[in-house]
Amino acid sequence: MAKTRSQPAEAQEAKRPMTEVIAGDGAALSQELQAMRAALFPPVAQKMLRSFSSVESAKLIGIADAYLRQLSLNGKGPQPTINNGGRRYYTLDQINEIRNVLDENAKGNKRYVPRRRDGEHCQVMAVVNFKGGSGKTTTAAHLAQYLAFQGYRVLAVDLDPQASLTALHGYQPEYDIAANETMYAAIRYDDQRRPMKDIIRKSYIPGLDIVPGNLELMEYEHDTPRALAERGAEPFFGRVASSLGAVADDYDVMVLDCPPQLGFLTLGALCASTGLIITAHPQMLDVMSMCQFLLMTSDLLGVVQESGGDLDYDFIRYVVTRYEPSDGPQTQMVGFMRSLFRERVLTNTALKSTAISDAGLSKQTLYEVGRENFSKNTYDRAMESLDGVNSEIEGLIRQAWGRAV
């Protein structure tokens, strides 16, 4: 009697509807990512911010390490944790306490707490690009964390349905973010619209709050055409701005991570912003894509402006990302951009670095990972690059407020 041969796995797989295959792969991957997070951040799978050495702390505050030690010896401000080797470490909360102590005794115009003052408007910065892989989310995440470390009150808003910014800050989009808990909840057109305050979450970084994202954000792209047909509702281009405006008094800076497409969410972010950060990877195909993005954006924003949209920007800057100075064609492309856009290209560039990508493997930015985890030269080079870009953007913020840079 002949044996019945079983069908190859590939043949059995081919009989399944492709929607099931894709859904199964997505569910399996999601489960594995959740297990990885639990292993990386036990026991409750929540991230915590590391402490900072006295040298790092002094640099963040803007004083000498010797002065920080003297403050500690005199009992002024919080006392550091001292490890077995005698090294002093401070939490970011303690660093902010020291800033407040120094501010109380500051003379002249010197200030250690950089928060905006009366008459200075909240800075809303949209980080945008038409093409994925331009370093948009990496730029937004490091900028938001840098500003929080400097003492600003920051709101990071994830408008990208892929939700990488959300994942970087300790939330797995499909597990931790339920229905109506993203920015969509604050800008939707029906009676389930929620106040902005209700969807903001505290992050594990003092001074940095986050509005998480997930695939739910795509609903806004589907709802808006219907709303446009019905008329009568608040214009789509003003909904992001009005929602952010409701909480503007609580923050100094907002950083919006936009999706890599020119849809209604991106247009809403552009209309809500006071500053634009356009990421640019210096490769020909990426620059060609950016050209199309700029032309399309100009046309669409022109229509929005005619309809009453407010497009008053304090600054527009291009930031060169994932730059390899030893790559001749990239260097030529950066020179080409500088000759064309002049001062609108940031002087500092964000270098391509294994330190940044390695930190991303554990869902962290480079600012969250200690120097001891990398080759010192690699870490210092990457950190100098990030600090250069972000401090330049901080200077633009201060300039918009009328302060000295």
C-alpha positions in Angstrom: 0.0 0.0 0.0 1.5 3.3 -1.1 2.1 5.9 1.6 0.4 9.3 1.3 3.1 12.0 1.0 2.5 15.0 3.1 2.4 18.4 1.2 5.5 20.6 1.6 5.1 23.4 4.1 5.3 26.0 1.3 2.3 24.3 -0.5 0.3 24.3 2.7 1.2 27.9 3.3 0.1 28.8 -0.2 -3.4 27.6 0.5 -3.8 30.1 3.4 -5.3 33.5 2.5 -2.5 36.1 2.4 -4.3 38.3 4.9 -4.0 35.4 7.4 -0.3 35.0 6.6 0.4 38.7 7.1 -1.7 38.9 10.2 0.0 35.8 11.7 3.5 37.2 11.0 2.6 40.5 12.5 1.1 38.9 15.6 4.2 36.6 16.0 6.6 39.5 15.6 4.6 41.6 18.1 4.7 38.8 20.7 8.5 38.4 20.3 9.0 42.2 20.6 7.0 42.2 23.8 9.1 39.3 25.2 12.3 41.2 24.2 11.1 44.3 26.0 10.3 42.3 29.2 13.8 40.8 29.1 15.5 44.1 28.5 13.5 46.0 31.2 12.5 43.6 34.0 10.6 43.2 36.3 7.7 45.4 35.1 9.0 45.9 31.5 9.2 49.7 32.1 12.2 51.8 31.1 14.1 54.0 33.6 16.6 56.8 32.9 20.1 56.2 34.0 21.9 58.5 36.5 24.6 60.9 35.3 28.2 61.2 36.5 29.2 64.5 38.2 31.1 65.5 35.0 27.9 64.9 32.9 25.7 66.6 35.4 27.9 69.7 35.6 28.0 70.0 31.8 24.2 69.8 31.7 23.8 72.5 34.3 26.4 74.7 32.8 28.9 74.8 35.7 32.3 73.4 36.5 32.5 69.9 38.2 34.5 71.5 41.0 31.7 73.9 41.7 29.2 71.1 41.7 31.3 69.3 44.3 31.5 72.4 46.4 27.7 72.8 46.3 27.4 69.2 47.5 30.0 69.7 50.3 28.1 72.8 51.5 24.8 70.9 51.6 23.2 73.0 48.9 20.8 71.1 46.7 20.3 67.3 46.6 23.1 65.0 47.6 24.5 62.6 44.9 24.7 58.9 45.1 28.3 57.8 45.6 29.4 54.4 44.3 32.1 52.1 45.7 34.8 53.9 43.6 33.8 57.3 45.1 32.2 58.5 41.9 29.2 60.9 42.3 26.0 60.3 40.3 22.9 62.5 40.0 19.4 61.8 38.7 17.9 64.2 36.2 15.4 65.2 38.9 18.3 66.1 41.1 20.0 68.1 38.3 16.8 70.1 37.9 16.7 70.7 41.6 20.3 72.1 41.5 19.3 74.3 38.6 16.5 75.8 40.8 18.9 76.3 43.7 21.4 78.1 41.4 18.6 80.2 39.8 17.4 81.5 43.2 20.9 82.9 43.9 21.8 83.9 40.4 23.0 87.5 39.8 22.5 89.6 36.7 21.0 87.9 33.6 22.5 84.5 34.3 19.8 81.8 34.4 20.1 78.0 34.9 16.5 77.1 34.4 15.8 77.8 30.7 12.0 77.7 30.7 10.2 80.2 28.6 9.1 83.4 30.2 6.1 85.7 29.9 5.6 86.8 26.4 7.6 83.9 24.9 5.4 81.6 22.8 5.6 77.8 23.0 7.9 76.5 20.2 6.3 73.8 18.1 8.7 72.0 15.8 7.7 69.6 13.1 10.3 67.1 12.0 9.4 66.2 8.5 10.5 64.4 5.3 8.7 62.7 2.5 11.1 59.7 2.5 11.5 57.0 5.1 15.0 56.3 6.4 16.0 59.9 6.5 16.6 59.8 10.2 13.4 61.7 11.0 12.4 59.8 14.2 16.0 59.5 15.4 16.3 63.3 15.0 13.0 64.0 16.8 13.7 61.6 19.7 17.2 62.9 20.3 16.1 66.6 20.0 13.2 66.0 22.5 15.4 64.3 25.0 18.3 66.8 24.6 15.9 69.7 25.4 14.5 67.9 28.4 18.0 67.3 29.7 18.7 71.0 29.4 15.7 71.7 31.6 13.0 72.6 29.2 9.4 71.3 29.5 9.0 69.2 26.4 6.0 67.4 24.7 6.9 64.8 22.1 4.1 64.0 19.8 4.1 60.9 17.6 2.1 61.5 14.5 3.6 58.5 12.6 1.3 55.4 12.5 4.5 53.3 12.6 5.0 54.8 16.1 8.8 54.4 16.3 9.0 57.5 18.6 6.5 55.8 20.9 8.5 52.6 21.0 11.7 54.4 21.7 10.1 55.9 24.9 9.0 52.6 26.4 5.6 51.9 24.9 4.9 49.1 22.5 2.2 50.6 20.3 0.0 47.5 19.8 0.2 46.4 23.4 0.4 49.6 25.5 -1.7 52.0 23.5 -5.4 51.3 23.4 -8.1 52.6 21.1 -8.6 56.4 21.3 -5.3 57.0 23.1 -3.3 58.6 20.3 -3.3 62.1 18.8 -6.3 60.9 16.7 -8.4 61.0 19.9 -7.8 64.8 20.1 -8.4 65.7 16.5 -11.2 63.2 15.3 -14.4 64.5 13.9 -17.1 62.6 16.0 -18.4 62.8 19.6 -15.5 60.6 20.8 -13.0 63.4 20.5 -11.1 63.8 23.8 -9.3 66.7 25.5 -5.6 66.9 24.7 -4.7 66.6 28.4 -6.3 63.2 28.6 -4.0 61.5 26.1 -0.6 63.0 27.3 1.5 60.5 29.1 4.5 61.0 31.4 7.7 59.5 30.2 10.5 58.1 32.3 12.5 61.2 31.6 11.6 64.1 33.9 10.4 67.1 31.9 9.5 65.0 28.8 5.9 64.0 28.2 4.7 62.1 25.2 1.6 61.7 23.0 1.9 58.1 21.8 1.0 56.8 18.3 0.0 53.6 16.7 -1.9 52.5 13.5 -5.0 54.2 14.8 -3.6 57.5 13.4 -4.4 56.3 9.9 -8.1 56.7 10.7 -7.6 60.5 10.4 -6.4 60.1 6.8 -9.6 58.2 6.1 -12.0 60.5 8.1 -10.8 63.8 6.7 -12.1 63.4 3.1 -15.5 62.6 4.5 -15.4 65.6 6.8 -14.4 67.9 3.9 -17.4 66.7 1.9 -19.8 67.3 4.8 -18.3 70.7 5.7 -19.3 72.5 8.9 -16.5 71.0 11.1 -13.4 72.7 12.2 -11.0 72.7 9.2 -8.6 69.7 9.2 -5.5 71.9 9.1 -6.4 73.7 12.3 -7.3 70.7 14.5 -3.7 69.7 15.5 -2.9 73.4 16.2 -6.0 73.9 18.4 -5.4 70.7 20.3 -1.8 71.5 21.0 -2.8 75.1 21.9 -5.0 73.8 24.7 -1.9 72.5 26.6 0.7 75.0 25.3 0.9 76.8 28.8 2.4 73.5 30.2 5.4 73.3 27.9 8.3 75.3 26.5 8.8 73.2 23.4 6.8 70.6 21.4 8.5 68.2 19.0 6.2 66.6 16.4 7.4 63.4 14.6 5.5 63.5 11.3 4.7 60.5 9.1 6.9 60.0 5.9 4.0 61.2 3.7 2.3 64.4 2.8 -1.1 63.5 4.2 -3.6 65.4 6.4 -1.7 64.7 9.6 1.5 66.2 8.2 -0.3 69.2 6.8 -2.0 69.7 10.2 1.5 69.5 11.9 2.9 72.0 9.4 0.1 74.4 10.2 0.6 74.0 14.0 4.3 74.6 13.9 6.5 77.6 14.6 9.6 75.9 13.2 10.3 73.2 10.6 13.2 70.7 10.8 13.6 69.0 7.5 15.8 65.9 7.6 18.0 65.3 4.6 20.2 62.2 3.9 22.9 63.4 1.5 22.3 60.8 -1.3 21.0 61.8 -4.7 17.8 59.7 -4.5 17.0 61.1 -1.1 17.6 64.7 -2.2 15.4 64.1 -5.3 12.7 62.8 -3.0 13.1 65.9 -0.8 12.7 68.1 -3.9 9.3 66.5 -4.7 8.3 66.9 -1.0 9.1 70.6 -1.0 7.3 71.3 -4.3 4.2 69.4 -3.2 4.3 71.0 0.3 4.4 74.4 -1.2 1.4 73.8 -3.4 -0.7 72.3 -0.7 0.2 74.8 1.9 -0.7 77.6 -0.5 -4.2 76.2 -0.7 -4.3 75.9 3.1 -3.2 79.4 3.5 -5.9 80.7 1.1 -8.4 78.8 3.3 -7.2 80.6 6.4 -4.3 78.5 7.6 -1.6 80.2 9.7 1.9 79.5 8.4 4.1 81.9 10.3 7.4 80.1 11.0 10.2 81.4 13.2 12.7 79.3 11.2 13.0 76.5 8.7 16.2 74.4 8.8 17.6 71.4 7.0 19.6 69.0 9.1 22.0 66.6 7.3 21.5 63.1 8.8 23.3 59.8 8.6 26.3 61.7 7.2 29.6 59.9 6.4 32.3 62.6 5.9 34.6 60.1 4.3 32.1 59.5 1.5 33.0 61.7 -1.4 29.6 61.9 -3.1 27.9 62.6 0.3 30.3 65.5 0.9 29.6 66.9 -2.5 25.9 66.7 -1.9 26.2 68.5 1.4 28.2 71.2 -0.3 25.5 71.4 -3.0 22.8 71.9 -0.4 24.8 74.5 1.4 25.3 76.5 -1.8 21.6 76.3 -2.6 20.0 76.7 0.8 22.8 78.7 2.6 22.1 79.4 6.2 19.0 77.2 6.2 21.2 74.2 6.4 22.4 73.6 9.9 26.1 74.1 10.4 26.4 70.8 12.4 25.6 67.4 10.8 24.2 64.2 12.4 26.8 61.6 11.6 26.1 58.0 10.8 27.3 56.1 13.8 27.2 52.5 15.1 26.8 53.9 18.6 23.4 55.4 17.6 22.2 52.3 15.8 23.5 50.0 18.6 21.6 52.0 21.2 18.4 51.7 19.0 18.7 47.9 19.3 17.6 48.2 22.9 15.0 50.9 22.1 17.1 53.7 23.5 18.7 56.9 22.2 22.3 57.6 22.6 21.5 60.1 25.4 20.1 57.2 27.5 23.2 54.9 27.2 26.3 55.5 29.2 29.7 56.1 27.6 31.0 52.8 29.2 28.9 50.8 26.7 30.8 51.8 23.6 34.3 52.5 22.3 35.0 55.9 23.8 36.0 57.4 20.5 32.9 56.2 18.7 30.7 57.4 21.6 32.3 60.8 21.9 32.2 61.4 18.1 28.5 60.5 17.9 27.6 62.5 21.0 29.5 65.6 19.8 27.6 65.3 16.5 24.1 65.1 18.2 24.9 67.8 20.7 26.1 70.0 17.9 22.8 69.6 15.9 20.6 69.9 19.0 22.4 72.9 20.6 22.1 74.7 17.2 18.3 74.1 17.2 18.2 75.2 20.8 19.9 78.4 19.7 17.2 79.0 17.1 14.5 78.6 19.8 16.3 81.1 22.1 16.7 83.5 19.2 13.0 83.2 18.4 12.3 84.2 22.0 14.6 87.2 21.7 17.3 85.8 24.0 21.0 85.7 23.5 22.3 82.5 21.8 
